[in-house]
């Protein structure tokens, strides 16, 4: 994490396709929905706010035909919007406010913003407490009924219902769970630190990666009542000191992957969608053979599976790279192929554009967004175009549906 003028500086990045087009398949044969590969996309950038550098969420445009970005302009002023998520059908974006106190209590906030017709400005609908400090991740269920957030500072998970206009309801008495325990790293794992929350395809289960506990916690989700309860089994243990951070499902197979911040690994897991059970299949390093971990500290941040299901990517902070893996067509286990490095410094979140042709990285300490072209046969990354200056970019999001 980067500190600037006494404040931790990060950012969140959201990318939105504007307008409707015909359905098609991309170069990998995967359906990409309402997407025109020649149509400019809107991109929103959220930041850890500072008076000198950033006031909130910014907007850019991305041209998928050329893989180029425009310069940013301010979309809305808001405090520390470090992770963003989109409503599946409405023109609404949700942003965590990564703060330690909200309305006089130790908590962060979630803000709901309506996207104005021009696609470049946001309008606040409302805000609600996350009931735990330092929220760092947010997701929306596929039917647009609830929002969930992971509180890193508070070590907890919260779920909030949504109103018909996409605004937020307060969390109810069964919509919050406080995590308990610790693990082997006394500096980073002295207590629970929920770092991400993801829903399965059926909206039945939420998987929370808790870095402080070395666990992937599994919760049953009731989207109509906006409640969460521990599953049976309630969690799977990862290796001590691994520090699970972010988690993703394979797009077409009963598999999932966890990127582990503290030991720079990716864990492959089998997923039983009927019971919510995870089973470890293997671990793979995100670092090249011979990397000197004793002299250069490395921590991972994000993990993304290519929509084709053939490749997997993970970000390294320290080695300053995007690790490129091929996925075995039978087992789904990853094999490290190499790394994309040019222009990358402290990469946090990154995203693959809806065409599947480009990977965009928020290079946090270099204050820029870097674009790589993806080789459709190997998944390898090649630097593409010129970086664009954005203060401490972190989290990236594309939208491939037609919003109401």
Number of C-alpha atoms within 10 A of each C-alpha: 11 12 10 9 7 7 11 13 22 28 30 32 30 26 25 28 24 22 17 15 14 9 12 15 12 18 11 16 10 14 16 19 17 19 25 22 17 10 16 20 26 22 25 29 31 36 29 28 24 17 7 6 12 21 20 23 30 25 24 22 19 20 15 20 13 13 19 18 22 14 12 18 15 18 22 19 17 18 22 26 31 30 31 30 25 26 23 20 14 17 20 23 25 26 30 31 31 26 21 18 17 17 10 7 12 17 22 25 27 25 21 25 22 20 18 13 10 9 19 19 18 24 15 17 16 14 19 20 25 30 27 28 25 28 36 25 27 25 23 26 22 16 12 18 21 26 24 28 31 30 34 23 22 23 25 26 30 26 30 26 23 21 12 9 11 23 20 23 18 16 21 14 9 13 21 22 19 14 19 12 13 18 19 15 16 11 8 17 20 14 21 25 31 33 28 28 28 24 22 17 12 11 16 18 24 26 23 26 28 30 30 30 30 28 25 27 22 26 24 20 23 17 21 10 15 24 22 23 17 15 17 12 13 16 20 14 14 19 13 14 20 24 33 34 28 30 23 20 21 21 15 9 12 14 22 21 27 25 32 31 23 22 20 24 22 27 22 23 22 20 20 12 15 9 13 20 18 23 14 16 15 13 19 16 17 30 23 13 7 6 11 12 13 7 7 11 13 22 25 33 23 24 24 22 22 22 22 18 18 21 24 25 27 29 31 26 23 15 25 22 25 29 25 23 24 22 18 13 10 6 12 22 21 24 16 18 15 18 23 18 19 16 18 25 22 28 33 31 27 29 25 23 23 25 21 21 21 23 23 20 30 34 29 26 20 17 20 22 26 26 28 21 19 19 13 15 9 13 20 20 23 17 17 18 14 14 19 18 17 26 26 29 31 33 29 28 23 20 22 22 19 18 18 9
